[in-house]
Structure formats: C-alpha cells, structure tokens
Amino acid sequence: MNVLIAGKTSEICDSIAGLLIELDCDNISTFTSGAIVRGVDISRFDSVIISTPLSDEFGLDLVADIAKDAKNGVVVLAKHEIADEVQKKIRFTGAFVLPRPFNKAMLIQTIKLAEVAHIGMAKLEEENRQLSQQLSDMKIVNRAKSMLMQYLNLTEEQAHRHIQKQAMDLRKTQRAVAEDILKTYQNTKEEE
C-alpha cells in the first residue's frame, strides 16, 4: 500500500507514519505543503491522509482538489472541536474526517473504511459512465431509425432490424452502423 501523508510539520507526518506499521505500507511519502502535494501524482497512492492545518493552508481546498480526480481513500485529521464542521465542508468529496486525538486502531480503521468507500464510489462512477454511453448510443440509433423511417418508409421495427442486421453482417456496433446511416442521409438532406 502506498500512502501520502500531509501535515503541518515533518514531525506530525512522521508520527502518523509510525502508526501505519500494521498496514504493510510499501511506500509512505510525507509533505508539509498543500502546494507541493498538488504537484504530486496522487493516483500513485492508495490512501491520502491530510492532517489539518498544513503549513501553507488549512487543507480543505486540497482535499477537494484531490477528490476531483483521485481514486483513493482520503482521511482528514482535524481537531475534535471542529471535526463536525470540517465534515460538513468536505462531505461532497467522499473523504472521512477523524477527530484528534485518536489512537492507532481508529486511524487504521478509518483508512480501511475510506478505501472501501472509494472503491464503491469508483464502481458507481464506472457504472454511471457505462449508462451514459448506452444512453448516447440509444439516441444515435434512434435518430438513425428515424432517418430510415423517413427516407425508406420503414416501420420502427423494420428500421431497428435493419440496423441490427447491418451491425451483425459488418461486425460493427449498432452505434457505428447508425452513425454511417446518419452520415449517408445527412448528405442526402444537404443535396436536396
């Protein structure tokens, strides 16, 4: 497991790193500046731990920046008095807030929970991407069916079957066949 730790001082980062011995970490990288962390390839890390505040910023904007593209678990360490407020501010990021003081078991458990949650979010994002792609494909196929119905006087079923057959015969996706149909009939439309 690769872990990125960001804290106000090297001593804070080292003390957090010392608590992670049980996690079989291959690599622990520590930083004291949000600006430097922004220049690091976050995707190399399985977990990110931000101990607020950092030396150059509080760290919540950094958490938001990391959450945009990261596919890793994020844990934010904050004073007990402000932990609830911090969680409210970053709830959209999927990061977990662990109030200080905490013990080793709490930190390890929070990291594991953050990883599981992030894996679940990544799966949902992939499913969402696939559904969006399917919807886009359906829109194009439906437009092509409309063209076939308009120019060849086919029923919707006949147009659909035509696209399916062309896809099988040409070993193309239905979307690719539909795009070809749209190009053909849009050129016809322009010539009229």
Sequence and secondary structure as in RCSB ss.txt:
>XXXX:A:sequence
MNVLIAGKTSEICDSIAGLLIELDCDNISTFTSGAIVRGVDISRFDSVIISTPLSDEFGLDLVADIAKDAKNGVV
VLAKHEIADEVQKKIRFTGAFVLPRPFNKAMLIQTIKLAEVAHIGMAKLEEENRQLSQQLSDMKIVNRAKSMLMQ
YLNLTEEQAHRHIQKQAMDLRKTQRAVAEDILKTYQNTKEEE
>XXXX:A:secstr
 EEEEE SSHHHHHHHHHHTGGG  SEEEEES HHHHHTS GGG SEEEEESS SSS SHHHHHHHHHH  SEEE
EEEEGGGHHHHHHHHGGGT EEEEES  HHHHHHHHHHHHHHHHHHHHHHHHHHHHHHHHHHHHHHHHHHHHHHH
HH   HHHHHHHHHHHHHHHT  HHHHHHHHHHHHHHHHHH 
